[in-house]
């Protein structure tokens, strides 16, 4: 005899939530509302805020997660663990959580100590590898997984390796609506003499509305009183990225087809009551969606609950709901088939009414009362089955790292680019700008965009890319520019050129979805790279090697780039090999930015399959770290004399620039070997910023978000210039990136 849950359950929902305009939020709100009627216990909501704003939520919202802030997810896990919550209900959709493919939600789930019931709103038959890994991880952590269609069970078993016994099918909930004739509400919309066709939902290109519009001319020739209502505002995410481009294209198509008398746009987000009125007034409901993988649709569920005659494309949810003549299916993107189906139903009211009755009878099992009872049973099951695993799940310890703060970067950046120096925390215009700092700032902003998808960094990114574009002159890259916007060099330097290759190569290898950025990066890469074979500096070789590898990740067949990569890699390898036992380095001096050399050797060795090159890079890196490690902290080579072979290492001034280079090299070493000692070395390096150094002083300024220019014997350099700032941001964001990867 199974255990019985005697008390009402305290449930917490993690989801978007009204007033944020999102279909999943509406579903969650409806479920929360109806659960409160049958469960008689408090229900809390953890709402997911998008990056634009916070919303005026109702009282059940106890906590808010800022979508793109990874630390919020861990904070919520701690909050829920310490609460009286019995069960957590996660509403999952890839697009509503932060990180690549919504990976941040794993940071929360892996730290929960409560049973989780996950409702999957999207299940892809052909996911990317990242999507598959994330959804599989969510399924593994969840005690029970809820899907809305039986067909989803097979997909979860076959594609995501989830056991069938873990999966429960609960349909999308619907209001309990009486079976009414369409004339009941037609007078309200002044459509008494029209045959009304309705499509509704947040507008986006995957809705296929254009195919429905293309189907209408044939229909209106047969039935001149046809009216097609397109109900719904543009999806907020689509509107944010593309404006009203899709909506405008639909209006243009209506005019081209001369359908102005037959199509009405209600470009607004309606309440549930208004939606039901529109649905009841419709004679035919159409979902011409374009994605076969769609596994749920609230509007289609509502249409069946209202007893509507439905025509749909055969996405998975529609195939299941409209089986047994509960609706008609037509091929994807087939306007002619849509026309024929509409003409058949409009011309045959007897067939249409029979279809309506079958749909309504089927819809009775989807009322919110029925669905709420099923969810309560599922939550009770999850609570019974939940127990701590016999072996503690491996968890990645959360790094005690500061939140990324770009305010000081914005202060140091004007409409030209990143200023080079500051006096204390005040930008010092006397020294103008340098390309080196702007290339680093460019990479930092590309990293930031990939981490958080925050459009507010786009102007900064474009400013730095514009500066780099201006610095390039006939394949050479000039470095120093005064405040009057005049470059101080007639010709560029190879170090500056190589950093430009590195920066634009990074963009090409990890392109942000920002129009024009990738294209300009490719142009700059191809303009500057031909100078690389003439470079004589090992550091320039190293930066160029890294840039070439990033480029080849995108364009692996470019033989010219491969040739330069091979040439410079062997040159760097041979220079490092000459006295590898006593001085495994490519020069007789260790100066600045040293870590890029072993990073390039390891990356090139792995790319080219040259084990000796990889091993030389690892050997150089180990040696470099050993020279700069004192007891349990990092003691960097100072720029007051550097470290010449046969002499003593300069201890001060230690500069932040060395840290991102060491972090990049250690990360490359970890990827090549899987040896955890390199991750520990990264912790050691990063902690230098936070006071684990020779004088136990933090260089990161938590107040400004800036970084002090260097470490001296008597304290920190009080200025917070551009190079130190971008060095800090590159380091911090790499740590964030690694932490994110570890949670997958």
LOROKE-982686 format. One line per field, with one value per residue (C-alpha): residue in three letters; chain; x, y, z. Coordinates in steps of 0.5 Angstrom, whole numbers, always signed. Layout:
N
aa: [ALA_...] .
ch: [A_...] .
X: [X_...] .
Y: [Y_...] .
Z: [Z_...] .
This chain:
744
aa: [UNK_UNK_UNK_UNK_UNK_UNK_UNK_UNK_UNK_UNK_UNK_UNK_UNK_UNK_UNK_UNK_UNK_UNK_UNK_UNK_UNK_UNK_UNK_UNK_UNK_UNK_UNK_UNK_UNK_UNK_UNK_UNK_UNK_UNK_UNK_UNK_UNK_UNK_UNK_UNK_UNK_UNK_UNK_UNK_UNK_UNK_UNK_UNK_UNK_UNK_UNK_UNK_UNK_UNK_UNK_UNK_UNK_UNK_UNK_UNK_UNK_UNK_UNK_UNK_UNK_UNK_UNK_UNK_UNK_UNK_UNK_UNK_UNK_UNK_UNK_UNK_UNK_UNK_UNK_UNK_UNK_UNK_UNK_UNK_UNK_UNK_UNK_UNK_UNK_UNK_UNK_UNK_UNK_UNK_UNK_UNK_UNK_UNK_UNK_UNK_UNK_UNK_UNK_UNK_UNK_UNK_UNK_UNK_UNK_UNK_UNK_UNK_UNK_UNK_UNK_UNK_UNK_UNK_UNK_UNK_UNK_UNK_UNK_UNK_UNK_UNK_UNK_UNK_UNK_UNK_UNK_UNK_UNK_UNK_UNK_UNK_UNK_UNK_UNK_UNK_UNK_UNK_UNK_UNK_UNK_UNK_UNK_UNK_UNK_UNK_UNK_UNK_UNK_UNK_UNK_UNK_UNK_UNK_UNK_UNK_UNK_UNK_UNK_UNK_UNK_UNK_UNK_UNK_UNK_UNK_UNK_UNK_UNK_UNK_UNK_UNK_UNK_UNK_UNK_UNK_UNK_UNK_UNK_UNK_UNK_UNK_UNK_UNK_UNK_UNK_UNK_UNK_UNK_UNK_UNK_UNK_UNK_UNK_UNK_UNK_UNK_UNK_UNK_UNK_UNK_UNK_UNK_UNK_UNK_UNK_UNK_UNK_UNK_UNK_UNK_UNK_UNK_UNK_UNK_UNK_UNK_UNK_UNK_UNK_UNK_UNK_UNK_UNK_UNK_UNK_UNK_UNK_UNK_UNK_UNK_UNK_UNK_UNK_UNK_UNK_UNK_UNK_UNK_UNK_UNK_UNK_UNK_UNK_UNK_UNK_UNK_UNK_UNK_UNK_UNK_UNK_UNK_UNK_UNK_UNK_UNK_UNK_UNK_UNK_UNK_UNK_UNK_UNK_UNK_UNK_UNK_UNK_UNK_UNK_UNK_UNK_UNK_UNK_UNK_UNK_UNK_UNK_UNK_UNK_UNK_UNK_UNK_UNK_UNK_UNK_UNK_UNK_UNK_UNK_UNK_UNK_UNK_UNK_UNK_UNK_UNK_UNK_UNK_UNK_UNK_UNK_UNK_UNK_UNK_UNK_UNK_UNK_UNK_UNK_UNK_UNK_UNK_UNK_UNK_UNK_UNK_UNK_UNK_UNK_UNK_UNK_UNK_UNK_UNK_UNK_UNK_UNK_UNK_UNK_UNK_UNK_UNK_UNK_UNK_UNK_UNK_UNK_UNK_UNK_UNK_UNK_UNK_UNK_UNK_UNK_UNK_UNK_UNK_UNK_UNK_UNK_UNK_UNK_UNK_UNK_UNK_UNK_UNK_UNK_UNK_UNK_UNK_UNK_UNK_UNK_UNK_UNK_UNK_UNK_UNK_UNK_UNK_UNK_UNK_UNK_UNK_UNK_UNK_UNK_UNK_UNK_UNK_UNK_UNK_UNK_UNK_UNK_UNK_UNK_UNK_UNK_UNK_UNK_UNK_UNK_UNK_UNK_UNK_UNK_UNK_UNK_UNK_UNK_UNK_UNK_UNK_UNK_UNK_UNK_UNK_UNK_UNK_UNK_UNK_UNK_UNK_UNK_UNK_UNK_UNK_UNK_UNK_UNK_UNK_UNK_UNK_UNK_UNK_UNK_UNK_UNK_UNK_UNK_UNK_UNK_UNK_UNK_UNK_UNK_UNK_UNK_UNK_UNK_UNK_UNK_UNK_UNK_UNK_UNK_UNK_UNK_UNK_UNK_UNK_UNK_UNK_UNK_UNK_UNK_UNK_UNK_UNK_UNK_UNK_UNK_UNK_UNK_UNK_UNK_UNK_UNK_UNK_UNK_UNK_UNK_UNK_UNK_UNK_UNK_UNK_UNK_UNK_UNK_UNK_UNK_UNK_UNK_UNK_UNK_UNK_UNK_UNK_UNK_UNK_UNK_UNK_UNK_UNK_UNK_UNK_UNK_UNK_UNK_UNK_UNK_UNK_UNK_UNK_UNK_UNK_UNK_UNK_UNK_UNK_UNK_UNK_UNK_UNK_UNK_UNK_UNK_UNK_UNK_UNK_UNK_UNK_UNK_UNK_UNK_UNK_UNK_UNK_UNK_UNK_UNK_UNK_UNK_UNK_UNK_UNK_UNK_UNK_UNK_UNK_UNK_UNK_UNK_UNK_UNK_UNK_UNK_UNK_UNK_UNK_UNK_UNK_UNK_UNK_UNK_UNK_UNK_UNK_UNK_UNK_UNK_UNK_UNK_UNK_UNK_UNK_UNK_UNK_UNK_UNK_UNK_UNK_UNK_UNK_UNK_UNK_UNK_UNK_UNK_UNK_UNK_UNK_UNK_UNK_UNK_UNK_UNK_UNK_UNK_UNK_UNK_UNK_UNK_UNK_UNK_UNK_UNK_UNK_UNK_UNK_UNK_UNK_UNK_UNK_UNK_UNK_UNK_UNK_UNK_UNK_UNK_UNK_UNK_UNK_UNK_UNK_UNK_UNK_UNK_UNK_UNK_UNK_UNK_UNK_UNK_UNK_UNK_UNK_UNK_UNK_UNK_UNK_UNK_UNK_UNK_UNK_UNK_UNK_UNK_UNK_UNK_UNK_UNK_UNK_UNK_UNK_UNK_UNK_UNK_UNK_UNK_UNK_UNK_UNK_UNK_UNK_UNK_UNK_UNK_UNK_UNK_UNK_UNK_UNK_UNK_UNK_UNK_UNK_UNK_UNK_UNK_UNK_UNK_UNK_UNK_UNK_UNK_UNK_UNK_UNK_UNK_UNK_UNK_UNK_UNK_UNK_UNK_UNK_UNK_UNK_UNK_UNK_UNK_UNK_UNK_UNK_UNK_UNK_UNK_UNK_UNK_UNK_UNK_UNK_UNK_UNK_UNK_UNK_UNK_UNK_UNK_UNK_UNK_UNK_UNK_UNK_UNK_UNK_UNK_UNK_UNK_UNK_UNK_UNK_UNK_UNK_UNK_UNK_UNK_UNK_UNK_UNK_UNK_UNK_UNK] .
ch: [A_A_A_A_A_A_A_A_A_A_A_A_A_A_A_A_A_A_A_A_A_A_A_A_A_A_A_A_A_A_A_A_A_A_A_A_A_A_A_A_A_A_A_A_A_A_A_A_A_A_A_A_A_A_A_A_A_A_A_A_A_A_A_A_A_A_A_A_A_A_A_A_A_A_A_A_A_A_A_A_A_A_A_A_A_A_A_A_A_A_A_A_A_A_A_A_A_A_A_A_A_A_A_A_A_A_A_A_A_A_A_A_A_A_A_A_A_A_A_A_A_A_A_A_A_A_A_A_A_A_A_A_A_A_A_A_A_A_A_A_A_A_A_A_A_A_A_A_A_A_A_A_A_A_A_A_A_A_A_A_A_A_A_A_A_A_A_A_A_A_A_A_A_A_A_A_A_A_A_A_A_A_A_A_A_A_A_A_A_A_A_A_A_A_A_A_A_A_A_A_A_A_A_A_A_A_A_A_A_A_A_A_A_A_A_A_A_A_A_A_A_A_A_A_A_A_A_A_A_A_A_A_A_A_A_A_A_A_A_A_A_A_A_A_A_A_A_A_A_A_A_A_A_A_A_A_A_A_A_A_A_A_A_A_A_A_A_A_A_A_A_A_A_A_A_A_A_A_A_A_A_A_A_A_A_A_A_A_A_A_A_A_A_A_A_A_A_A_A_A_A_A_A_A_A_A_A_A_A_A_A_A_A_A_A_A_A_A_A_A_A_A_A_A_A_A_A_A_A_A_A_A_A_A_A_A_A_A_A_A_A_A_A_A_A_A_A_A_A_A_A_A_A_A_A_A_A_A_A_A_A_A_A_A_A_A_A_A_A_A_A_A_A_A_A_A_A_A_A_A_A_A_A_A_A_A_A_A_A_A_A_A_A_A_A_A_A_A_A_A_A_A_A_A_A_A_A_A_A_A_A_A_A_A_A_A_A_A_A_A_A_A_A_A_A_A_A_A_A_A_A_A_A_A_A_A_A_A_A_A_A_A_A_A_A_A_A_A_A_A_A_A_A_A_A_A_A_A_A_A_A_A_A_A_A_A_A_A_A_A_A_A_A_A_A_A_A_A_A_A_A_A_A_A_A_A_A_A_A_A_A_A_A_A_A_A_A_A_A_A_A_A_A_A_A_A_A_A_A_A_A_A_A_A_A_A_A_A_A_A_A_A_A_A_A_A_A_A_A_A_A_A_A_A_A_A_A_A_A_A_A_A_A_A_A_A_A_A_A_A_A_A_A_A_A_A_A_A_A_A_A_A_A_A_A_A_A_A_A_A_A_A_A_A_A_A_A_A_A_A_A_A_A_A_A_A_A_A_A_A_A_A_A_A_A_A_A_A_A_A_A_A_A_A_A_A_A_A_A_A_A_A_A_A_A_A_A_A_A_A_A_A_A_A_A_A_A_A_A_A_A_A_A_A_A_A_A_A_A_A_A_A_A_A_A_A_A_A_A_A_A_A_A_A_A_A_A_A_A_A_A_A_A_A_A_A_A_A_A_A_A_A_A_A_A_A_A_A_A_A_A_A_A_A_A_A_A_A_A_A_A_A_A_A_A_A_A_A_A_A_A_A_A_A_A_A_A_A_A_A_A_A_A_A_A_A_A_A_A_A_A_A_A_A_A_A_A_A_A_A_A_A_A_A_A_A_A_A_A_A_A_A_A_A] .
X: [+0_+3_+4_-1_+0_-4_-3_-3_+3_+7_+9_+14_+14_+20_+18_+16_+10_+5_+5_+11_+8_+10_+6_+9_+8_+1_+0_+4_-1_-7_-4_-2_-9_-13_-8_-10_-17_-16_-9_-11_-4_+1_+4_+10_+13_+20_+19_+25_+26_+28_+34_+30_+26_+23_+16_+10_+9_+3_+4_+5_+12_+17_+23_+26_+32_+35_+35_+43_+45_+48_+49_+42_+40_+45_+42_+35_+37_+39_+33_+29_+33_+32_+24_+18_+17_+15_+16_+19_+15_+20_+17_+22_+23_+30_+29_+27_+33_+40_+47_+48_+41_+39_+44_+44_+38_+43_+46_+40_+38_+44_+44_+37_+35_+28_+24_+23_+18_+19_+14_+17_+14_+19_+22_+26_+27_+33_+37_+44_+49_+48_+41_+41_+46_+42_+35_+38_+41_+35_+31_+36_+36_+28_+24_+18_+18_+11_+10_+3_+3_+4_+8_+13_+15_+18_+22_+25_+26_+30_+33_+35_+35_+30_+27_+19_+17_+20_+15_+8_+3_-1_-5_-5_-10_-16_-22_-29_-33_-40_-41_-43_-45_-40_-46_-46_-40_-40_-44_-39_-34_-39_-38_-45_-45_-38_-35_-29_-23_-18_-11_-8_-2_+5_+7_+14_+16_+15_+7_+7_+1_+4_+2_-5_-6_-3_-9_-14_-15_-18_-23_-25_-27_-32_-34_-34_-36_-30_-26_-19_-17_-10_-10_-4_+2_+9_+13_+17_+24_+22_+20_+27_+31_+28_+22_+16_+19_+15_+8_+10_+11_+4_+1_+5_+3_-5_-4_-1_-6_-12_-15_-16_-23_-22_-16_-16_-10_-11_-4_-5_-4_-11_-13_-16_-23_-22_-18_-24_-29_-25_-25_-32_-34_-29_-32_-26_-19_-12_-5_-1_+6_+12_+16_+14_+17_+12_+10_+5_+0_-4_-8_-10_-12_-17_-20_-21_-24_-29_-31_-28_-27_-19_-15_-7_-1_+2_+6_+7_+2_-3_-3_-5_-10_-14_-13_-20_-23_-23_-19_-16_-9_-5_+2_+7_+8_+2_-2_-6_-8_-10_-15_-18_-19_-22_-27_-29_-31_-34_-38_-40_-43_-45_-38_-36_-41_-39_-32_-34_-37_-32_-27_-31_-32_-24_-23_-27_-21_-16_-20_-16_-20_-18_-11_-10_-12_-7_-1_-3_-2_+4_+7_+5_+9_+15_+15_+14_+20_+25_+31_+38_+42_+46_+53_+53_+52_+58_+57_+61_+63_+61_+66_+67_+67_+65_+59_+61_+61_+61_+60_+67_+69_+63_+66_+73_+70_+68_+65_+72_+74_+77_+82_+89_+90_+87_+89_+86_+79_+78_+79_+86_+85_+92_+94_+89_+88_+92_+89_+92_+87_+81_+83_+83_+76_+73_+74_+72_+65_+64_+65_+60_+55_+56_+55_+49_+46_+46_+44_+47_+54_+53_+55_+61_+63_+62_+66_+72_+71_+70_+77_+81_+78_+81_+87_+89_+92_+94_+95_+99_+96_+98_+97_+98_+93_+92_+86_+85_+84_+91_+95_+102_+106_+107_+107_+104_+108_+108_+105_+99_+98_+98_+93_+89_+89_+87_+82_+78_+80_+76_+70_+70_+71_+66_+61_+56_+49_+50_+49_+56_+60_+63_+63_+68_+72_+73_+75_+80_+83_+84_+87_+92_+94_+99_+104_+104_+110_+115_+114_+120_+117_+115_+109_+107_+107_+103_+98_+97_+97_+91_+88_+89_+86_+80_+79_+80_+74_+70_+73_+77_+79_+83_+89_+93_+91_+93_+100_+101_+99_+104_+110_+109_+107_+114_+118_+115_+116_+123_+125_+122_+126_+133_+135_+128_+132_+135_+131_+125_+123_+123_+127_+133_+128_+121_+117_+110_+104_+108_+102_+100_+107_+105_+98_+99_+104_+99_+93_+97_+100_+93_+90_+96_+96_+103_+104_+111_+109_+103_+108_+113_+107_+105_+113_+114_+107_+109_+116_+113_+108_+114_+118_+112_+109_+111_+108_+101_+100_+102_+108_+109_+115_+115_+116_+122_+127_+123_+127_+133_+136_+142_+139_+134_+127_+124_+119_+115_+111_+107_+102_+95_+96_+100_+94_+89_+95_+96_+89_+88_+94_+92_+85_+88_+92_+86_+83_+89_+90_+84_+88_+85_+92_+91_+84_+87_+93_+87_+84_+91_+92_+85_+86_+92_+87_+83_+89_+92_+99_+106_+103_+96_+92_+86_+87_+80_+76_+69_+67_+68_+69_+76_+82_+89_+94_+99_+102_+108_+112_+109_+102_+97_+98_+92_+91_+85_+87_+84_+89_+88_+81_+80_+85_+81_+75_+78_+80_+73_+69_+74_+72_+65_+65_+69_+64_+58_+61_+62_+55_+53] .
Y: [+0_+7_+12_+18_+25_+28_+35_+40_+41_+47_+48_+53_+54_+57_+60_+67_+70_+75_+81_+79_+77_+70_+64_+60_+65_+65_+57_+58_+63_+59_+53_+56_+59_+53_+49_+54_+52_+44_+44_+49_+51_+57_+57_+61_+63_+64_+69_+69_+77_+78_+83_+89_+90_+88_+87_+89_+82_+80_+77_+70_+72_+71_+71_+74_+71_+76_+72_+73_+73_+66_+68_+69_+62_+59_+64_+62_+54_+56_+60_+54_+49_+53_+54_+50_+48_+41_+40_+45_+45_+48_+50_+49_+52_+53_+61_+63_+62_+65_+62_+58_+55_+56_+53_+57_+53_+47_+52_+52_+45_+42_+45_+44_+39_+38_+34_+37_+36_+39_+41_+41_+46_+44_+38_+37_+31_+34_+38_+41_+37_+43_+42_+35_+35_+40_+37_+30_+33_+37_+30_+26_+31_+32_+27_+27_+30_+32_+32_+35_+30_+22_+23_+26_+20_+17_+23_+23_+16_+15_+22_+24_+17_+18_+12_+12_+11_+18_+21_+23_+26_+31_+35_+43_+46_+50_+53_+50_+53_+52_+49_+56_+57_+62_+67_+68_+73_+76_+82_+84_+84_+87_+80_+78_+77_+74_+67_+68_+65_+66_+65_+67_+68_+72_+73_+70_+68_+61_+62_+61_+66_+68_+62_+63_+70_+67_+61_+67_+69_+62_+62_+69_+68_+62_+66_+73_+74_+71_+75_+72_+75_+75_+76_+77_+82_+81_+76_+81_+77_+78_+85_+87_+84_+85_+90_+90_+87_+81_+84_+89_+84_+81_+87_+88_+81_+83_+89_+86_+80_+86_+83_+89_+87_+80_+81_+84_+85_+86_+87_+87_+82_+80_+77_+70_+73_+77_+71_+66_+71_+71_+64_+63_+68_+64_+59_+56_+56_+55_+54_+54_+53_+51_+47_+40_+39_+43_+39_+44_+50_+53_+56_+50_+47_+53_+52_+45_+47_+52_+46_+50_+47_+47_+46_+46_+44_+37_+39_+33_+37_+38_+31_+28_+33_+33_+25_+21_+27_+32_+37_+37_+37_+40_+40_+45_+51_+49_+55_+51_+45_+51_+54_+47_+45_+52_+52_+45_+46_+53_+50_+44_+46_+39_+36_+42_+42_+34_+36_+41_+36_+31_+37_+39_+32_+31_+38_+36_+32_+38_+43_+46_+42_+36_+38_+41_+34_+31_+35_+34_+27_+28_+33_+27_+22_+26_+27_+20_+18_+23_+21_+23_+19_+13_+17_+24_+28_+31_+38_+44_+49_+55_+60_+66_+71_+78_+80_+83_+90_+95_+101_+103_+101_+105_+111_+110_+109_+115_+115_+114_+108_+106_+111_+109_+112_+115_+119_+115_+114_+120_+118_+122_+125_+127_+120_+119_+111_+105_+100_+94_+96_+97_+90_+87_+91_+88_+81_+82_+85_+79_+74_+78_+78_+70_+70_+74_+76_+83_+88_+94_+92_+92_+100_+98_+92_+96_+102_+98_+95_+101_+104_+97_+98_+106_+103_+98_+102_+98_+91_+95_+97_+103_+103_+110_+115_+122_+125_+129_+123_+123_+117_+118_+113_+113_+105_+100_+95_+87_+86_+91_+87_+80_+83_+85_+78_+75_+79_+79_+72_+71_+74_+70_+63_+66_+70_+74_+75_+82_+84_+86_+85_+78_+81_+86_+82_+77_+83_+86_+79_+78_+85_+84_+77_+77_+81_+76_+72_+78_+78_+77_+77_+71_+74_+76_+69_+67_+72_+70_+63_+64_+68_+63_+57_+61_+63_+56_+54_+57_+57_+50_+49_+56_+53_+60_+61_+54_+55_+61_+58_+52_+56_+61_+55_+51_+58_+59_+51_+51_+57_+54_+48_+50_+50_+46_+43_+49_+55_+52_+59_+63_+69_+70_+75_+74_+80_+82_+78_+71_+66_+67_+63_+57_+58_+58_+52_+48_+50_+49_+43_+40_+43_+40_+34_+35_+32_+34_+42_+41_+38_+43_+48_+45_+44_+52_+53_+49_+53_+60_+58_+55_+62_+66_+62_+64_+59_+59_+66_+68_+73_+76_+78_+86_+91_+94_+90_+84_+77_+76_+70_+69_+75_+76_+76_+83_+83_+90_+93_+87_+88_+85_+84_+78_+74_+73_+71_+65_+64_+63_+58_+54_+53_+51_+46_+43_+42_+38_+34_+34_+35_+38_+41_+47_+49_+49_+54_+58_+59_+61_+66_+69_+70_+75_+80_+79_+80_+73_+76_+79_+85_+82_+88_+87_+90_+90_+96_+93_+100_+103_+96_+98_+95_+98_+99_+95_+92_+96_+94_+100_+98_+99_+104_+108_+109_+105_+105_+102_+96_+94_+94_+90_+85_+84_+83_+78_+74_+75_+73_+67_+64_+65_+62_+56_+56_+55_+50_+46_+46_+42] .
Z: [+0_-2_+3_+3_+3_+9_+8_+3_-1_-1_-8_-12_-19_-23_-29_-33_-30_-32_-33_-37_-44_-45_-46_-41_-36_-38_-37_-30_-28_-30_-26_-20_-20_-20_-16_-10_-11_-10_-6_+0_+1_-1_-8_-9_-15_-17_-24_-29_-31_-38_-39_-40_-34_-27_-27_-22_-20_-16_-8_-10_-13_-8_-11_-18_-22_-27_-33_-35_-28_-26_-19_-18_-20_-14_-10_-11_-10_-3_-2_-4_+0_+7_+6_+7_+0_-1_-9_-14_-21_-26_-33_-38_-45_-48_-49_-42_-38_-39_-42_-48_-49_-42_-39_-33_-30_-29_-24_-20_-21_-19_-12_-10_-4_-6_-11_-18_-23_-29_-35_-42_-46_-52_-54_-60_-64_-67_-62_-62_-58_-53_-52_-52_-46_-42_-43_-41_-35_-33_-34_-30_-24_-24_-20_-25_-32_-35_-42_-45_-51_-51_-57_-53_-49_-55_-56_-49_-49_-56_-56_-49_-46_-40_-37_-39_-32_-30_-35_-34_-39_-37_-42_-43_-38_-41_-38_-37_-43_-45_-52_-55_-63_-66_-67_-59_-59_-67_-65_-60_-66_-71_-75_-75_-83_-84_-83_-79_-79_-73_-72_-65_-61_-60_-67_-70_-76_-74_-74_-81_-82_-89_-92_-89_-92_-99_-98_-97_-105_-107_-101_-101_-109_-106_-100_-100_-93_-90_-85_-82_-76_-74_-66_-62_-61_-64_-59_-54_-56_-64_-63_-59_-64_-70_-69_-72_-79_-79_-77_-83_-88_-86_-87_-94_-96_-95_-99_-105_-105_-104_-98_-94_-93_-91_-86_-79_-75_-67_-65_-58_-52_-50_-43_-43_-43_-49_-52_-51_-54_-60_-60_-59_-65_-70_-74_-76_-72_-76_-73_-79_-75_-79_-73_-73_-66_-63_-57_-54_-56_-51_-56_-60_-53_-52_-59_-57_-51_-54_-59_-65_-72_-73_-79_-77_-80_-77_-72_-66_-61_-67_-70_-63_-61_-68_-69_-70_-74_-69_-74_-81_-82_-88_-90_-87_-92_-97_-98_-103_-98_-93_-99_-100_-93_-91_-97_-95_-88_-90_-95_-91_-84_-82_-83_-79_-73_-72_-72_-67_-62_-63_-61_-55_-52_-52_-49_-43_-40_-41_-36_-31_-26_-29_-30_-23_-20_-24_-22_-15_-16_-19_-14_-9_-13_-13_-6_-4_-9_-7_-3_-3_-8_-5_-7_-7_-14_-16_-15_-18_-12_-14_-15_-10_-15_-16_-21_-27_-27_-33_-30_-30_-37_-40_-36_-39_-46_-50_-57_-60_-56_-49_-46_-44_-37_-31_-26_-20_-22_-27_-35_-37_-44_-44_-46_-51_-53_-56_-60_-56_-50_-55_-58_-51_-49_-56_-54_-47_-50_-55_-49_-45_-50_-51_-43_-42_-49_-46_-52_-48_-49_-57_-57_-53_-58_-64_-61_-60_-67_-70_-67_-69_-76_-76_-73_-79_-85_-91_-87_-81_-75_-71_-64_-60_-62_-58_-56_-62_-66_-69_-69_-67_-71_-79_-79_-74_-70_-70_-63_-64_-71_-68_-62_-68_-71_-64_-63_-70_-70_-63_-66_-72_-68_-63_-67_-64_-67_-69_-76_-79_-74_-76_-83_-81_-77_-83_-87_-82_-81_-88_-89_-83_-83_-90_-85_-80_-84_-83_-75_-71_-64_-61_-57_-64_-67_-61_-61_-69_-68_-63_-68_-74_-69_-68_-75_-77_-72_-77_-84_-83_-90_-91_-94_-93_-86_-85_-88_-84_-77_-79_-80_-74_-70_-72_-71_-64_-62_-65_-61_-55_-56_-56_-49_-46_-40_-37_-40_-44_-47_-53_-51_-46_-42_-39_-40_-40_-43_-42_-42_-49_-51_-48_-49_-57_-56_-53_-58_-64_-62_-60_-67_-71_-67_-66_-59_-58_-59_-54_-49_-50_-48_-42_-40_-41_-37_-31_-31_-32_-26_-22_-23_-21_-15_-7_-2_-4_-8_-14_-15_-22_-25_-25_-30_-26_-30_-32_-31_-35_-36_-31_-27_-21_-22_-21_-16_-17_-21_-22_-27_-28_-36_-34_-31_-37_-41_-35_-34_-42_-42_-36_-39_-45_-41_-38_-44_-47_-41_-37_-31_-25_-23_-28_-26_-19_-22_-25_-18_-16_-21_-21_-13_-14_-16_-10_-5_-5_-7_-4_+0_+1_-3_-7_-14_-16_-14_-12_-11_-18_-22_-24_-23_-20_-25_-21_-15_-12_-6_-2_-4_-11_-16_-15_-22_-25_-33_-39_-39_-32_-33_-39_-36_-30_-35_-39_-33_-29_-35_-37_-30_-31_-38_-34_-29_-34_-38_-31_-30_-36] .
